[in-house]
Amino acid sequence: MTTLRLLSASGELSDAALNDAGAYTRPTSALRSRVAYAAAHVVPVVSGDNTPGRPADIDWDATLAFRRNVYSWGLGVADAMDTAQRNMGLDAAATRELIARSAEVAREEGGSVVVGVNTDHVDETHISLQQVVDAYLSQLEFTEQQGAGPVLMASRHLARVAESADDYRRVYRAVLDRATTPVVLHWLGTAFDPELEGYFGASDWQTASEVLLDIINENPAKISGVKMSLLNAASEISVRERLPEGVRMFTGDDFNYVSLIGDSQVGARSHSDALLGAFAAITPVASAAIQALDAGDDGGYRRILGPTEELSRQIFAAPTFYYKTGVAFLSWLNGHQPAFQMVGGLHSARSLPHLSRIVELANASLALENPELARERWHGMLTLNGLDA
């Protein structure tokens, strides 16, 4: 029996049986029952100066190959969002290049791509509401020129300057008025970015959701969907049930996605679609689960995807904004990048015991695409850190 060496929080080593890879196959036609995007990360140049504060030096071949792999499993790509380290190592120039390159790959592969539109290219920390609008419009225009779908991300600049819910209505109204293609609105919770406290004008989701729904109901033709990343299933279901016809709910809840996506009651608002960083970590498993839904096999969907939720909760454990480290770690274990490195040096953001638990849960949920390679790389990492693997 081949075993995996694991490391506990107390420093004790133990062994677990290494499972075979999941028997998953790429779809031969488009996925039908759900719209699903994997929020993809970026891969740095191994020899680059990707230390904290330095401009991102990206390995474009590996970064774009990862996106091609996502498309091969039938999922779309959500790019240049928080999984790609927006505001955590991905600078403005790299963001623009990533959007342009990712949109080109989507055209080549016949895949669907949406990308983040924000105000984060502005260096000043405090700007006026009109400057927030102008910053959004600058990125929106560039995104539309590339042919990518826009995702209006929550803006730190807006969170700082807004004095009331009406300020949010004003900014979103002005930006949506200029959009030439329908956009996805992104409500990112404070677990992902503490600087977004009070977004949409209130700290409690019930009050803030009324503002969000006001914005949507005023502009239904300009909005294709909403991505909610509050890690609160009740808030997502509440908003989902009140969305106007034609506006999708994209779950960004990496803690509760199995039930939110799998809800099967009759009706257009009976389930959430997916726009998840977790799906970048478990792409083949996510694809297989949605293929099961396509075949009418709800039990198969839950059997395949259910075990991954504990893995995702580990990846997204507090402090949640360091979840990108787990996504990149699994990318390395699964052979999608040559080294476990991240721009901004963010690969150092999680401890060895934390990563060991990811290995354990990925093995248990059949998320290791090449178990022998993953074992070799993980054991080598333990040895490098002075532990007997």
BAVEX-323528 format. One line per field, with one value per residue: z, y, x of N, C-alpha, C in turn. Coordinates in steps of 0.1 Angstrom, whole numbers, plus 5000, padded with zeros to 4 digits. Each point is the difference from the previous one (the first is absolute). Layout:
<pts>
n_zz: [Z:...]
n_yy: [Y:...]
n_xx: [X:...]
ca_zz: [Z:...]
ca_yy: [Y:...]
ca_xx: [X:...]
c_zz: [Z:...]
c_yy: [Y:...]
c_xx: [X:...]
</pts>
This chain:
<pts>
n_zz: [5000:4991:5007:5006:5001:5012:5002:5013:5006:5006:4987:5003:4995:4990:4997:4987:4996:4990:4997:4992:4988:5001:4997:4998:4991:4990:5001:4993:5009:4997:5012:5005:5010:5000:5003:4996:5008:4997:5012:4990:5004:5004:4990:5010:4994:4999:4990:5000:5001:5004:5005:5012:4994:4994:4988:4997:5001:4990:5003:4989:4997:5012:5002:4988:5002:5012:4993:4991:5011:5006:4988:5001:5012:4991:5009:5004:4997:5012:4994:5004:5008:5011:4993:4990:5012:4996:5001:4995:4992:4995:4994:4997:4997:5010:5007:4994:5002:5013:5001:4994:5007:5012:4996:4996:5011:5006:4991:5003:5013:4996:5010:5011:4999:5013:5001:5010:5003:5003:5010:5001:4988:5008:5000:4998:5013:4999:4993:4992:5002:4995:5008:5010:4995:4999:5012:5005:4995:5005:5011:5001:4996:5008:5010:4997:4999:5011:5001:5012:5008:5004:5011:5004:5004:5012:5001:5004:4988:4994:5006:4996:4988:4998:5001:4990:5002:5001:5007:5005:5003:5004:5006:5006:5002:5004:5007:5005:5001:5003:5007:4991:5010:5003:5013:5008:5009:5006:5009:5003:5008:5013:5000:4988:5004:5011:4990:4997:5013:5001:4992:4991:5008:5003:5013:5001:4997:5010:5007:5000:5002:5008:5004:5002:5006:5007:5001:5003:5008:5003:4999:4999:4990:5009:5007:4998:5011:5011:5004:5009:5007:5007:4995:4995:5001:5012:5000:4995:5008:5010:4996:4999:5010:5001:4993:4992:4992:4997:5014:4997:5009:5001:5005:5010:5004:5003:5009:4991:4991:5007:5011:5000:4994:5009:5006:5001:5008:4996:4989:4994:5012:4995:4993:5004:4991:4993:5009:5001:5010:5007:4990:5003:5012:4997:4990:4999:5014:4999:4990:5006:5010:4993:4995:5012:5004:4990:5006:5008:5004:5007:5002:4987:4998:5010:4994:4988:5001:5007:4998:4989:5006:5006:4988:4994:5010:4998:4987:5003:5008:5011:4996:4996:5001:5008:4996:4994:5012:5005:4992:5003:5013:4999:4994:5010:5010:4993:5001:5004:5009:4996:5007:5013:4991:5005:4992:5003:4997:4994:4994:5006:4995:4997:5011:5003:5013:4997:4994:5011:5007:4992:5002:5013:5000:4993:5007:5011:4994:4998:5007:5003:4989:5006:5007:4991:4990:5005:5001:4988:4995:5006:4998:4988:5001:5005:4991:4990:5008:4998:4993:5007:4986]
n_yy: [4988:5009:5007:5009:5008:5001:5013:4997:5007:4988:4998:4993:4990:4998:4988:5002:4991:4999:5007:4992:5004:5010:4991:5012:5003:5005:5010:4994:5006:5012:5004:4993:4993:5004:5013:4996:5008:4997:5006:5003:4994:5007:4996:5001:5008:4988:5005:5004:5013:4989:5009:5002:5006:4989:5005:4995:4989:5000:4987:5006:4992:5000:5013:5001:4991:5006:5012:4996:4996:5011:5006:4992:5005:5009:5005:5012:5011:5002:5010:5003:4990:4999:4989:5009:5002:5004:5011:4989:5009:5001:5006:5013:5001:4992:5007:5012:4996:4997:5011:5006:4995:5001:5012:5001:4994:5008:5009:4997:4999:5011:5005:5000:5013:5002:5014:5003:5009:5008:5006:4988:5005:5005:5007:5011:5001:5014:4997:5009:5001:5012:5001:4995:5007:5010:4996:4998:5012:5004:4993:5005:5012:4999:4995:5009:5008:4993:5003:5004:4992:5011:4999:5008:5000:4996:5013:4999:5007:4993:4989:5006:5004:4989:5009:4994:4993:5013:5001:4988:5004:5012:4994:4990:5009:5008:4990:4996:5013:4999:4990:4994:4992:4990:5005:4995:5002:5004:4993:5006:4990:5004:4988:5005:5011:5001:5006:4990:5002:4996:4991:5007:5007:4987:4998:5001:4987:5000:5010:4995:4989:5009:5005:4988:4996:5012:4998:4987:5003:5009:4990:4993:5008:5007:4991:4992:5005:4994:5003:4991:5007:4998:4988:5003:4987:5004:5008:4991:4991:5009:5004:4987:4998:5011:4992:5010:4997:4990:5003:4995:4990:5006:4988:5008:4991:5001:5004:5005:4999:4989:5004:5011:4993:4991:5012:4992:5009:4999:5007:5012:5002:4988:5005:4999:5008:4998:5007:4990:5006:4994:5004:5010:4997:4998:5006:4989:5002:5013:4998:4990:5009:5010:4992:4996:5013:5002:4989:5010:4999:5004:4987:4998:5010:4997:4988:5006:5010:4992:4990:5008:5000:4989:4995:5005:4995:4990:5000:5002:4992:5005:5011:5001:5013:4991:4999:5011:4999:4996:5009:5008:4996:4999:5012:5003:4996:5006:5006:5010:4999:5005:5010:4998:5009:5012:5009:5009:4988:5000:4993:5010:5003:4987:4994:4993:5001:5013:5001:4994:5008:5010:4995:4999:5012:5005:4992:5004:5012:4993:5010:4989:5007:5001:4991:4993:5009:5001:4987:4999:5009:4995:4987:5005:5005:4989:4993:5009:4997:4990:4995:4988:5000]
n_xx: [5008:4997:5008:4992:5011:4994:4998:4999:4990:5001:5002:4990:5007:4992:4995:4997:4990:5008:4990:4993:5004:4992:4991:5005:4991:5007:4991:4991:4992:4994:5005:4989:5001:5012:5001:5012:5006:5012:5001:5007:5011:5011:5008:5009:5009:5005:5007:4987:5000:4993:5007:4996:4990:5005:5002:4988:5008:4991:5000:5000:5010:5005:4999:5003:5010:5001:4998:5009:5006:4997:5003:5011:4997:4998:5009:4995:5007:5001:5004:5012:4996:4994:4996:5000:4997:4988:5007:5006:5006:4987:5010:4998:5012:5003:4991:5004:5013:4997:4993:5009:5010:4993:4996:5013:5004:4991:5004:5013:4996:4994:5007:4993:5003:5000:5002:5008:4991:5010:5005:5006:4998:4991:5011:4993:5001:5000:4989:4995:4986:5001:5011:4992:4990:5009:5004:4988:4997:5011:4998:4988:5004:5011:4992:4991:5011:5003:4987:5004:4993:4994:5008:4990:5013:5000:4998:5013:5002:4990:5004:5011:4996:4993:4990:4994:4989:4995:5011:4996:4987:5006:5010:4992:4991:5010:5006:4989:4997:5013:4996:5008:5004:4991:5000:5009:4992:5011:4994:5011:4999:4999:4995:4996:4993:5007:5006:4992:5003:4987:5004:4996:5008:5003:5002:4986:5001:4991:5006:5012:4994:4993:5011:5007:4989:5001:5013:4998:4990:5009:5009:4988:4999:5006:4992:5010:5006:5000:5012:4995:5009:4989:5001:4988:4996:4996:5010:5007:4994:5001:5012:5004:4992:5007:5009:5000:4990:5008:4999:5012:4999:5012:5001:5004:4990:5013:4991:4991:5009:5002:4994:5007:5010:4999:4996:4989:4995:4988:5005:5000:4995:5000:5009:5013:5005:5011:5006:5009:5008:4991:4993:5008:4997:4987:5005:5008:5001:5002:5008:5006:5000:5003:5009:5001:4999:5008:5004:4996:5013:4990:4997:5002:4993:4992:5000:5000:4991:4991:5009:4998:4988:5004:5004:4989:4993:5008:4998:4987:5007:4996:5007:4987:5005:5005:4988:5005:5006:4988:4995:5010:4998:4987:5001:5009:4992:4991:5012:4993:5010:5012:4995:5001:4996:4999:4993:5009:5006:4987:5009:5006:4988:5003:4997:5010:4996:4998:5012:5005:4992:5005:5013:4997:4994:5010:5008:4993:5001:5011:5006:5007:5003:5012:4994:5006:4997:4987:5000:5006:4992:4990:5004:5003:4988:4995:5006:4997:4989:5008:4989:5000:5000]
ca_zz: [5000:4999:5011:5001:5013:5004:5011:5008:5005:5012:4995:4999:4987:4999:4987:4995:4987:4988:4992:4985:4995:4996:4986:4993:4986:4995:4993:4985:4995:5010:5012:4997:5012:5008:4995:5010:4997:5009:5001:4998:5006:4991:5003:4998:4995:5011:5003:5001:5013:5004:5014:5004:4995:4987:4989:4997:4989:4998:4990:4992:4994:5010:5004:4989:4999:5010:4995:4990:5007:5005:4989:4995:5009:4997:5008:4996:5008:5006:5001:5006:5012:5012:4999:4993:5009:4999:5013:5008:4992:4986:4998:4990:4987:4999:4999:4986:4991:5002:4994:4986:4997:5003:4990:4988:5002:5000:4986:4994:5005:4999:5014:5005:5010:5006:5007:5010:4998:5013:5000:5007:4993:5005:5011:5012:5008:5002:4988:5000:4993:4985:4996:5000:4988:4989:5001:4995:4985:4993:4999:4993:4985:4995:5000:4989:4987:4999:4998:5012:5008:5011:5013:5008:5013:5011:4999:5013:4999:5003:5014:5009:4998:5001:5013:5001:4990:4987:4993:4992:4989:4990:4993:4991:4990:4990:4993:4992:4989:4989:4996:4987:5002:5013:5009:5012:5012:5010:5014:5007:5014:5007:5002:4989:5000:5011:4996:4994:5010:4998:4985:4996:5010:5013:5004:5000:4986:4997:4995:4988:4988:4994:4991:4988:4992:4994:4989:4990:4995:4992:4988:4998:4987:5000:5010:4997:5012:5013:5007:5014:5007:5014:5007:5008:4991:5002:4993:4986:4996:5001:4988:4988:4999:4996:4988:4988:4989:4991:5007:5007:5012:4999:5013:5003:5014:4999:5012:4999:4986:4996:5001:4993:4986:4998:5002:4988:4999:4987:5000:4994:5011:5010:5002:4997:4991:5008:4996:5012:5001:5003:4988:4994:5008:4998:4987:4995:5008:4998:4987:5001:5008:4991:4990:5007:4999:4986:4998:5009:5011:5011:5010:4995:5002:5014:5004:4994:5004:5014:5008:4997:5008:5011:4994:4997:5013:5004:4991:5003:5015:5005:4993:4988:4988:4996:4993:4987:5003:4998:4986:4993:5005:4993:4986:4999:5002:4988:4988:4991:5000:5003:5014:5009:5002:4997:5000:5013:5010:5008:5003:5014:5009:5007:5007:4995:5004:4992:4987:5002:5001:4986:4993:5005:4995:4985:4998:5004:4991:4986:4993:4995:4987:4998:5014:5002:4999:5012:5012:4998:5002:5014:5008:4998:5008:5014:5002:4999:5012:5011:5006:4993:4993]
ca_yy: [5012:5013:5008:5014:5004:5012:5007:5006:5013:4999:4995:4985:4994:4988:4995:4997:4994:5008:4996:5002:5012:4998:4995:5011:5002:5013:5000:5000:5011:5010:4998:5006:5002:5011:5008:4999:5007:4998:5012:4994:5007:5002:4992:5009:4995:4994:5007:5015:5007:5001:5003:5009:5014:5001:4998:4986:4994:4988:4989:5001:4987:4992:5006:4998:4985:4997:5003:4990:4988:5003:4999:4986:4993:5006:5012:5012:5006:5014:5004:5013:5003:4998:4988:5003:5009:5015:5007:4992:4996:5002:5014:5004:4997:4985:4997:5003:4990:4988:5000:5000:4986:4990:5001:4994:4986:4996:5000:4988:4988:5000:5000:5012:5006:5013:5005:5010:5014:5006:5013:4998:5006:5014:4999:5008:4992:5006:5008:5004:4991:5001:4993:4986:4997:5001:4989:4988:5000:4998:4986:4994:5002:4991:4987:4998:5000:4987:4990:4992:5004:5008:4998:5012:4996:5010:5009:5005:5014:5004:4998:5010:5013:5000:5004:4995:4990:5007:5001:4988:5000:5010:4995:4989:5005:5007:4990:4991:5008:5000:4986:4996:4986:4997:4997:4993:5007:4992:5004:4993:5002:5005:4988:5000:5013:5008:5014:5002:5001:5009:5002:5003:5009:4995:4988:4988:4996:5002:5014:5002:4992:5008:5010:4992:4997:5012:5002:4990:5002:5013:4997:4986:4997:5002:4991:4986:4991:5005:4990:5003:4993:5003:4988:5000:4994:5006:5013:4997:4995:5011:5008:4992:4999:5013:5005:5001:4990:5002:5003:4988:5001:4992:4999:5001:4995:4988:4991:4994:5000:4988:5002:5011:4996:4988:5001:4995:5004:5005:5014:5006:5005:4988:4997:5009:4996:5000:5008:4996:4996:4985:4992:4999:4990:4987:5001:4987:4995:5009:4996:4987:5001:5007:4990:4992:5007:5000:4987:4998:4992:5009:4992:4999:5014:5002:4990:5005:5013:5002:4999:5011:5012:5000:5005:5014:5008:5001:5009:5014:5003:5013:5011:4995:5006:4992:4987:4999:4992:4986:4998:4999:4988:4989:5001:4994:4985:4994:5001:5011:5010:4993:5002:5006:5014:5009:5014:5007:4991:4995:4985:4999:5004:4989:4992:4986:4992:5004:4994:4985:4997:5001:4988:4990:5001:4998:4986:4994:5004:4996:5012:4999:4996:4990:4998:4997:5013:5008:4994:5003:5014:5003:4994:5008:5013:4997:4998:5013:5007:4993:4989:4987:4996]
ca_xx: [4992:5007:4995:5003:5004:4992:5006:4990:5003:5009:5012:5001:4999:4992:4998:4986:5001:4998:4989:5001:4993:4986:4998:4992:5002:4996:4988:5000:4992:4999:4992:4986:4991:5005:5011:5010:5013:5011:5008:5014:5012:5011:5012:5012:5013:5007:5013:4997:5000:4986:5001:4990:5001:5005:4990:4998:5007:4991:5003:4988:4997:4993:4988:4990:4997:4990:4987:4996:4996:4987:4991:4999:4991:4986:4997:5005:5010:4999:5014:5004:4992:5008:5008:5012:5007:4997:5003:5009:5012:4999:5000:4991:5005:4998:4986:4996:5005:4993:4987:5002:5005:4990:4989:5005:5000:4986:4996:5006:4995:4985:4996:4994:5009:4996:5012:4997:5001:5002:5005:5012:5011:5001:5010:4995:4991:4987:4996:4986:4991:5002:5013:4997:4993:5009:5009:4992:4997:5013:5003:4989:5002:5011:4995:4991:5008:5006:4990:4997:4989:5005:4996:5003:5004:4998:5011:5004:4999:4986:4998:5006:4994:4985:4995:4986:4996:4998:5013:5002:4991:5004:5011:4996:4992:5008:5008:4992:4995:5010:5003:4994:4996:4996:5011:4998:5003:5007:4999:5011:4999:5012:5010:5010:5007:4994:4999:4987:4990:4989:4998:4986:4995:4996:5008:4992:4997:4986:4998:5008:4994:4989:5007:5004:4988:4995:5009:4996:4986:5001:5008:5000:5005:5015:5006:4998:5000:5006:5008:5000:5011:4998:5002:4988:4990:4986:5000:5000:4987:4991:5001:4997:4986:4994:5006:4991:5002:5012:5012:5005:5008:5012:5005:5014:5001:5009:4997:4987:4997:4994:4986:4996:4999:4992:4986:4994:4986:4996:4999:5012:5008:5000:5014:5010:5011:5012:5012:5006:5014:5001:4999:5014:5008:4995:4994:4994:4990:4988:4994:4993:4987:4990:4996:4990:4988:4996:4995:4989:5004:5002:5008:5014:5005:5003:5010:5013:5004:4998:5012:5010:4997:5009:5013:4999:5000:5014:5007:4995:5000:5005:4995:4995:5006:5012:4996:5007:5011:4995:4997:5013:5007:4994:5004:5013:5000:4993:5008:4996:5011:5012:5005:4990:5004:4989:5005:4999:5005:4989:5000:5004:4989:4994:5010:5001:4988:4988:5001:4999:4986:4995:5004:4992:4986:5000:5001:4988:4989:5004:5003:5014:4999:5011:5004:5014:5007:4997:5008:5014:5002:4997:5011:5012:4999:5003:5015:5006:4998:5007:4992:5002:4988]
c_zz: [5000:5010:4998:5014:5003:5013:5008:5005:5012:4995:4998:4986:5000:4985:4997:4987:4989:4991:4985:4996:4997:4986:4993:4986:4996:4992:4985:4994:5012:5012:4999:5013:5008:4991:5011:4996:5011:5001:5001:5006:4989:5005:4998:4993:5012:5004:5001:5014:5004:5016:5004:4995:4986:4989:4997:4988:4997:4989:4991:4994:5010:5004:4989:4998:5010:4996:4989:5006:5006:4989:4995:5009:4999:5009:4993:5009:5005:5003:5005:5011:5013:5001:4993:5008:4997:5014:5010:4991:4985:4997:4988:4986:4997:4998:4986:4990:5002:4994:4984:4995:5002:4990:4987:5001:4999:4986:4993:5004:4999:5014:5004:5011:5005:5008:5009:4995:5013:4999:5005:4992:5005:5013:5013:5008:5002:4988:5001:4994:4985:4995:5001:4988:4988:5000:4995:4985:4992:4999:4992:4985:4995:5000:4988:4987:4998:4997:5011:5007:5012:5013:5008:5014:5010:5001:5014:5000:5004:5014:5009:4998:5002:5014:5002:4989:4986:4992:4992:4988:4989:4992:4990:4989:4988:4992:4991:4988:4988:4995:4987:4999:5014:5009:5011:5012:5011:5014:5008:5015:5007:5003:4989:5000:5011:4997:4994:5010:4997:4985:4997:5012:5013:5004:5001:4986:4996:4994:4987:4988:4994:4990:4987:4991:4993:4987:4988:4994:4991:4986:4996:4986:5000:5009:4996:5012:5012:5005:5015:5007:5014:5009:5010:4990:5001:4992:4985:4995:5001:4988:4987:4998:4995:4987:4989:4990:4992:5007:5009:5014:4998:5015:5001:5014:5000:5012:4998:4986:4995:5000:4991:4985:4998:5003:4988:5000:4986:5001:4996:5011:5011:5003:4997:4989:5008:4994:5012:4998:5003:4987:4992:5007:4996:4986:4995:5008:4998:4986:5001:5008:4991:4989:5006:5000:4986:4997:5009:5012:5012:5011:4996:5002:5014:5004:4995:5007:5015:5008:4998:5009:5013:4996:4998:5013:5006:4992:5004:5015:5003:5002:4985:4988:4996:4993:4987:5001:4998:4986:4992:5004:4993:4985:4998:5003:4988:4987:4991:5001:5006:5014:5009:5003:4996:4999:5014:5011:5009:5003:5015:5010:5008:5006:4994:5005:4993:4986:5000:5000:4986:4992:5005:4994:4985:4997:5003:4990:4985:4991:4995:4987:4996:5014:5002:4999:5012:5012:4999:5004:5015:5009:4998:5007:5015:5002:5000:5013:5012:5006:4992:4994:4994]
c_yy: [5012:5010:5015:5003:5013:5006:5007:5014:5000:4995:4985:4996:4987:4997:4998:4993:5010:4995:5001:5013:4997:4997:5010:5002:5014:4999:5000:5011:5010:4996:5008:5005:5012:5008:5000:5007:4996:5013:4997:5009:5002:4993:5010:4993:4995:5009:5015:5005:5003:5001:5010:5015:5001:4998:4985:4996:4987:4991:4999:4986:4991:5006:4998:4986:4996:5003:4991:4987:5002:4998:4986:4992:5006:5011:5012:5005:5014:5005:5014:5004:4997:4988:5003:5011:5014:5005:4992:4994:5002:5015:5004:4996:4985:4997:5002:4989:4986:5000:4999:4985:4990:5001:4994:4985:4995:4999:4988:4987:4999:5000:5014:5006:5013:5004:5011:5014:5007:5014:5000:5005:5014:4999:5007:4991:5006:5009:5003:4989:5001:4993:4985:4996:5000:4988:4987:5000:4998:4984:4993:5001:4990:4986:4997:5000:4986:4989:4991:5005:5007:4995:5013:4996:5011:5009:5005:5015:5004:4997:5011:5013:5000:5004:4995:4990:5007:5002:4988:5000:5009:4994:4989:5004:5006:4990:4991:5007:4999:4986:4996:4986:4998:4996:4991:5009:4991:5006:4992:5003:5003:4988:5000:5013:5009:5014:5002:5000:5011:5002:5000:5007:4995:4988:4987:4997:5003:5014:5002:4993:5008:5010:4993:4997:5012:5003:4991:5003:5013:4997:4986:4996:5001:4990:4986:4991:5007:4989:5005:4992:5004:4988:4998:4996:5007:5013:4997:4995:5011:5009:4993:5000:5013:5006:5001:4989:5004:5003:4987:5003:4990:4999:5002:4995:4987:4991:4991:4997:4987:5001:5012:4998:4988:5001:4997:5002:5005:5015:5006:5004:4989:4996:5012:4994:5003:5010:4999:4998:4986:4992:5001:4990:4986:4998:4987:4995:5008:4997:4987:5001:5007:4990:4991:5007:5000:4987:4997:4992:5009:4993:5000:5014:5001:4990:5005:5013:5002:4999:5012:5012:5002:5005:5015:5008:5001:5010:5014:5003:5014:5000:4997:5006:4993:4987:4998:4991:4985:4997:4998:4987:4988:5000:4993:4985:4993:5002:5011:5012:4994:5001:5006:5014:5009:5014:5006:4991:4994:4985:4998:5002:4989:4991:4986:4991:5003:4993:4985:4996:5001:4987:4988:5000:4999:4986:4993:5003:4997:5013:5001:4994:4989:4997:4997:5012:5008:4995:5003:5015:5003:4995:5008:5013:4997:4998:5013:5008:4993:4989:4988:4996:4986]
c_xx: [5009:4994:5005:5005:4993:5006:4989:5004:5010:5014:5002:4998:4992:4998:4985:5002:4998:4989:5004:4993:4985:4998:4991:5004:4996:4987:5002:4991:4999:4992:4987:4993:5005:5010:5011:5013:5009:5008:5015:5010:5010:5013:5012:5011:5008:5012:4997:5001:4986:5000:4989:5004:5006:4989:5000:5008:4994:5005:4987:4997:4992:4987:4989:4997:4990:4986:4996:4995:4986:4989:4998:4990:4986:4997:5004:5010:4996:5014:5002:4991:5009:5008:5013:5008:4999:5001:5009:5011:4999:4998:4991:5005:4999:4985:4995:5005:4993:4986:5001:5003:4989:4988:5004:4999:4985:4995:5005:4994:4984:4994:4994:5009:4993:5012:4996:5002:4999:5005:5015:5013:5004:5009:4995:4990:4986:4997:4985:4992:5001:5012:4998:4993:5009:5010:4994:4998:5013:5002:4988:5002:5011:4995:4991:5007:5007:4990:4997:4988:5004:4993:5003:5003:4997:5013:5004:4999:4986:4997:5005:4992:4985:4996:4986:4997:4998:5013:5003:4991:5004:5012:4997:4991:5008:5008:4991:4994:5009:5004:4993:4997:4996:5011:4995:5004:5006:4999:5010:5000:5013:5009:5010:5008:4994:4998:4986:4989:4990:4997:4985:4992:4996:5009:4992:4995:4985:4998:5008:4994:4989:5006:5004:4988:4994:5009:4996:4987:4999:5006:5000:5006:5015:5007:4997:5000:5006:5009:5001:5011:5000:5003:4988:4989:4987:5000:4999:4986:4989:5001:4996:4985:4993:5006:4990:5004:5012:5013:5003:5006:5012:5005:5015:5003:5008:4998:4987:4995:4992:4985:4995:4999:4991:4985:4992:4985:4996:5000:5013:5010:5002:5015:5009:5009:5013:5011:5009:5015:5002:5000:5014:5008:4995:4993:4994:4988:4987:4994:4992:4987:4990:4996:4990:4987:4994:4993:4988:5003:5004:5009:5015:5007:5005:5011:5014:5005:5000:5013:5010:4997:5008:5014:4999:5000:5014:5008:4996:4999:5005:5015:4997:5007:5013:4996:5007:5012:4997:4997:5013:5007:4994:5004:5014:5000:4994:5008:4997:5010:5012:5005:4988:5005:4988:5006:4998:5005:4989:5000:5004:4988:4993:5011:5001:4989:4988:5000:4999:4985:4993:5003:4991:4986:4999:5001:4987:4988:5003:5003:5015:5000:5010:5005:5015:5009:4998:5008:5014:5003:4998:5011:5013:4999:5002:5015:5007:4999:5005:4992:5002:4988:5002]
</pts>
